[in-house]
C-alpha cells in the first residue's frame, strides 16, 4: 500500500517523548469494533477494545446513510474501549487521533497493467525509467476509471503495486535488472467523496481529529506478501472477496451474503425471529446445545453454508476472467467461525467450474498472524477482529517509517505530484 498522504501520527521521537495513542474504528457490516492503541517504536499495543451492534444497514450504493445513528453506535463501542484502558493501562486513555477503516463495500477499484518494450534490453532498469512507466500506468488507469465511473464523484484513496515483471519474471524491485520487456500492474482504490466526508463527519461527531482513512481490504492484503491468495472476509451482512498478489490487490468483489443470511435461513426453517435465530446460531457455534436444541439445526445450517459457497463460486468465476485463480484461499471474519463452514469450504468441489490450476488449499487467517501487534486486553476478538487489529497495526506503520519499497515510494510520489486532483483530500 502506498503512502499517498502525510501520516498524521508521524513525528520525530525523542527519548523523553510521551506515549502516543490512537483510536481505531472498523465499521464492519453488523458490528462496530473499536480499539485504543498505544503506538510504540517497535509495535502497536492494544490497551482497550469495544463492540456495538448496528441498528440496521448503514450503507447503500457506496454511501453512508444515517450518519447520526452510525456515530452513536461508534461512540458506544469507543467508550467501551476507553473504559477498558483504565484497568489495562492503569489510567483512562481517550485519544484524539484515529485510524478509520473504509469498508470494502464503499470501495471501487481495479488493477491496470502496462507493458513496455525496452529499446536497450542490456541496459539496467533505472529509477527514471521506472518512474516514467508508473506515470504512464497511472495516467491510463485513472483515465479508464474516470470513464467507467463518470456519473459518480470519486476520490482516489489508495494505490498499490500488485506486480512488476521483467521478461515475464516477477520481481519486487526492477532497478538494476536487464531485459527486453518491463510490465507493471497497479491497483487503484476509489471511494465516493460523499462516503469519505461521511467517515470524517463520524470522526468529528466522536470529537476526534481528522482521521487517517484506510481501505480495509488492502490493509489485510498487505499482510499476505510473498503469496497469491483469494481472501474471503465473511461479515454479518456481506462477504468481501478479493484476489491479492504479493501484498497488492488485483481485484475485489462484494456479495450480500454473510452470517446474517445464514441466521435468516435458520429463522425461516424453525419459524423463529431473526434475533432468536441469531442467538441459536451463536449457541450452536459455541457447542452450547442441549436436549431443547432442534435436531434440524445442523442440517439447516449446512444447507445455508452450501448456498453461501455456491454464491462465492459464482463471484470467483466473475473475478477470474480468462486467467487461473490462485490455489490458496484464506477465510476470516466472524462468519468463518460457524461450525462446519471451514470444513465445507475445504471439501467443496472448487475445480468443478472454476479455473484453478490445482486443488485449492483452504485455511483460516487469524489475528495472531498480524506482525507488530501486542494485545494486552486478554480478550480475543477471534477471526472477526482481524480487520480492526490490522488497522491497529497500520497505526503503528503510520507512526514510523513504514519501510516501503522504492517502487512503492515512487508510485506514491508520482500519484501525489501528477494526479492530486483524484486524491480524497486526506
N, C-alpha and C positions, 0 to 999 in steps of 0.2 A: 504494500500500500504506500502510495507516495505522500510525502508531507506537502500538500498543496498550500496550506495556510500556516502562519506562525502559530506555534503551540502556546496557549495561554499559561501553562504551568512551568514552562522552561525559564530558568533563571540561573545566575551564577551562584553556585553553592559555596559556602564557607564553613569552616569547622563549627562556628557558633550559630549557624543558621537554625532557626526554629523549624519544627516539623512542618511538612506540607501535607495538607489534607484535601480531599475532593469527594464529592458525592457522585455516584454512578447510577444511572437510571436506564433500565431496559423496560420499555412499554409492554412488550410481549403482545399476545393476542387475547389472552384470558386473564392473566395476572400481571400486574406491575411488580417488578423486582428491583430493589434498591440496595446499594452498599454504601458504607462510609469507609474510605480507604486512606491509610497513611502512605504517602509516596516517599519511599526511601531511595537512596542512591543505587541500591542493588536489587530492589524488589518493590512490589506493591503489597501492603499488609491490610487485609480486611479486618476491621475492628467493629463493624456493625452491619446488620442486614435486615431487610424488611420485605414484606409482600402484602399486596392488597388486590382484591379481585375487581376487574372492570364491571361496570353496571350494564354493559352491553357492548356491541361492536362500535369502536370509536373511529374507524377509518373506512372511507368509501371512495372508490375511484382515485386512489392515490393521495387523498387529502384527509386531514384530521377533522372530525365533525365537531362534537361538543367539547370545546377546549376547557371550559369551566369545570365540567364533570371529570374529565381526564386529570386536570390539575388537582382536584380534590382527592382523587384516588392516589395519585403520586404523592401528595402531601401525607396521606395516611401511611403509606409504605415508608416514606423517607423519615417520618417521625419515629417509626419503629426502629429503624436503623440507627438514628441519632440517640435514642434512648438506650439502645444496647451498648453504645460506646462507653457509657458511664460505668458499666460493670466490667467490660472487657479491657478498656484503656485506663480506667481509674478516674476519668473525668468526662463530662459530656462534650462531644465534639460536633459542632454544627458548621460544616464547610460552606464557603461562599462559592467556590469553584465547582464545576460539574462537567462530567462527560455524559452525554445523552446519545443513546443508540438510535440510528434511523432504521426503523423496521424494514425488512425486506419487501413488504407489501407496498411501501411508499417509493421504492426504487425502480427506475427504468434504466436499462443498461444493455450494452452489447460489446463483444470483442471485435476488433478490426485488425486485419493483418496487411502489411505492406512488404512486398518482396522486391529487392533491388539487386540488379546485376551490376557487379563492380567492374569498373574499367581496368583495374590493375589487380588481379587476383593474388599476386605475390606480395602486394603492399599490405602491411599490417593495418587493421582497422584502427582509425584514430578517433579521438573524442569528438573532433569536429564533424567527422563523417557520421558518427552515431547520433549526434545532436541534430544534424540536418534530417536524418531519417526519422527521428522522433517527431520533429516539427511536421514532417510530411504526413506521418501516420495520424497525428492528432488533427491536422487540418482536414484530412479526408474523413476521418471518423466522426468528428464533430459536425461537419457539413452533412453527412449522412443522417446522423441523429437529429439534427435540426429539421431536416426534411421529413423524417419519419414521425416526429412529434411536433410538427409545425403548429398545430392547433393548441398546444399546451405551453405554458410559460415555465420552462425547466431550467434548473441550475446544475452545473457540474459539482458533484460532492466528492468524487474520488476518481483517480486514475491509477492504474497499476499495470506493470508489465507482466503479461501472462507467459510470454515465451520469447526468447531470442535464439535464432538458429543461423549457423554458417554452413552452407552446403548441406542443409538438411540435418545437421547435428546440433542438438540443443546445447547452449552454453549459458552460464549465469552472467558473465561479463565478456563481451566480444573484443574488448580493446587488446590489441597486440596479436590477435588471430589473423590468419590469412585464409582466403577463399574467394570463390567466384560469385557466390550469392549470399546476401545478407537479408534476413527476414526478421521482422519484429511484430509481435501481437500485443496490443494494448486493450485493456478493458476499461471502459468509462462508465461510471455510475452517475445517474442524474436523478433529481427529485423535483417535484413541483415546488416552486418558490413559496407557494402558499403553505405547503407542508413544513418547509423549513421555518417559515415565520411562525407557524403553529407551535413547533417544538421550542422555539425561542420564547414564545408567549407563555408556554407552560413553565419554563425555567424562571421567567420573570415573576410569574404568579407564585412560585416557590421561594421567591426572594433570593435567587441565585444570580451570580454574574452571568454574562453571555456565555453559553456553554460551548464546549467542543463537541460538534455533531459528527458522529462516526457511523458509516454504513455497517450494519451488524453482520451481514453475510461476509463481507470482506475481512472483518475482524477475525472470524473463525477461519476463513480461508488462509489467512496469514500464518496460522499455526500449523498448516499442513504442508510446509515446504519440503521439497525432496520427494514428493509423490504426486500422483494424479488420482483424484478422488471424486466420487459422486457423494455429495453431502445431503442428508435428509434431516432437517430440523422440524420435529413433529411438535407443533404447538397446540394450544387449546382449540383455536378456531381454524387454523390452516397449517399447511406443511410447506416449508421453503425447500426447494430442490435446486441444488447448484452443482456446477462442474468446475473444479479447481485444478490448476496445474502449477506445481512448484510454488504454492502460496499465492498465485494470481488467479483471479476469477475469469473463467471463459464464458460462462452463460448461467442464467438462473431463471427459475420459473416458480410460480406460487399456485397451489391448489387449495380450494376452500374446504379441505377435509383434514381434520385434526382430531384431537382427543374428544372434543365435544360431539363430533359426528358419531363417534363410537358410543358415547353416552346416549345420544338420541336413538340409536338403533336398540339399545338396551331398554330405553323408556318405552318405545313402541312395542317391543316384544313382550314386555312384562306389565304393560299398562301402568307405568309409573310416571310421575312428574320428572322433568329433566333434572331437578335438584336431587330427587330420590335416586334416580339412575346414576348420577354422578357420585353420590355417596356410596352406592353399592359397588360401582366400578373401583373406587378407591379402596374400599374394604377388600375387594377381591384381589386387587393388585398387591395388597399387604398381607395376603393369605389370612385375613380375618374373616373366615367363613365358619358357619355353624349349621345346625340342623334346619334353621329357618331360611337359609340361603336357597333360592330356587335352583333346582338341578340343571335348568336350561341356561344358566348364566354363561358358563363356559362355551356352550355351543353358539349362543348369540354373539358373544364377543369374538369368537373365531370367525364367524361369518362377516362381522364388521371389519375385522382385520384383513380378510381376503378382498373385500370391496376396496379398502384403502390401498392395498398392494396393486390391485388392478388399475387404480387411478394413477398411482406412481408410475406404473409401467407405461401408461398412455402418455404421461408427461415426459418420461425419458425418451420415448420414441420421437417426440417433437424436438427434444433437446439435442438428440444425436445428429439429426440432419443426415448427411451422407457418410459420416465417419464412424469409427468404432468408439464405444464408450469405455472409460477406464474400468478395470476389473475390481477396484476397491470401492466399497460402499460403506460410509460411516453414518450411524444413526445417533441422534441426541435429541434433547427436548423432553419435556415432561411426558409426552405421549409415548416415548420409546420405552418407558418403564412399565407399560402394561404387560402382564404376564403373557407369554406366548407370541408377542409381536416380533421380537428379535428372532426367535426360533423360526417363526413362519417366514420371515424375510430370508433367513439363511437357506431354507429349502425351497423357496419359490422358484419356479422354472424361468429364470430371467432370460435365458438364451433361446427360449421358445419363439419370441417375437423380436427381441432387441439385438442390436449389433454389438455383442460382446465378443472379443477375440478369444476369451477364455471364461470359465465359470466365475462369476463374481465372488469375492470374499467379503462377507458382511460382518461388521463389528461395531461396537458402540464407542462413542467418543465421550470420555469423562473429563470433568474439570481438572482432575489430577494431572492431565497431560499439558495444561497451560503453563508455560515457563514463566519464571519471575514473579510468582504469586505465593503468598502465605496467608492462610485463613486462621485467624486467632479466635474466631467465634465458637468453634467446636460444633457448629450446626451445618449439616450438609444440605445443600440445595439440590443435590443429585444432578442427573443429566439435564434437568430443566434449568439449572443455574449456569450452564456452560457459557451462554452468551453474555450475561451480566458480569461473570467473572472474567471473561475475555475483555470486556470493556474496561474492567479494573486494571488489567494488565496494560491496556492501551494508555491509561492514565500515566502509568509508570513510564511507558515508552515515550510519552509526550514530555515528561519531565526531563529526561536525559537525552543525549544524542542517540538517536534510535539505531545507528549503525546501518542505515540503508545503503544498499549497494550504489556504486557510481551510476549505473544506468537508471536506477530509481530516482536518484538525486537530479540527474539530467532531465528526466521526464517531468518532475515537479517544477524545475526551473523553466523549462520550455512552456509548460502549461500556464504558470503564473505570468510569464512575460508576454506570451503571444496570444493567449486565449482567456485573458482575465475577464472578458465580458460574459463568459459562460459560468464563471465561478459564483458560488452561492452567497457571497458576501460574508464568508466565515471569519 
